Amino acid sequence: ARCQPMIPCYLDKNGNAIKPGMKILMADGSVELVYETTDEFGNPDLGISATNKAFLDRHPDWEQEFYSLSTVDLDSVEISSADREKSAMRNRGDAR
C-alpha cells in the first residue's frame, strides 16, 4: 500500500491506500469521492463531503465541509474497482 508523504495513510478493507480523487464504496452502498483536506489543526488530511451538493448549489456563500477519513470505519470501505485498477497500473509503472 503506497501512501502519500505528509498525508495520513488510510487503507481500505483490502489494505489498499486511499488517495485524493478516488471514489470509495461505503458500507451502505453509497459512493463517496475522496478529497484532500485539512484537519481541525490545519494539517493535511483526507476526507469525504459532509455537505449536500444540492444545498451548496442553492447557497454559494457556504463552504464545503468534510468528514475526515479518520472518522470513517475503513474496515467496511472499499476503493472503487476502476480506481483500484488505475492505482495498480501506476504502481507497476504501466500508466502512460
Secondary structure, DSSP 4 states (H G I P E B T S, - for coil): ----TTS---B-TTSPBP-TT-EEE-TTS-EEEEEEEE-TTS-EEEEEE-S-HHHHHH-TTSPP-EEEGGGS-GGG-EE-HHHHHHHHHHHHT---
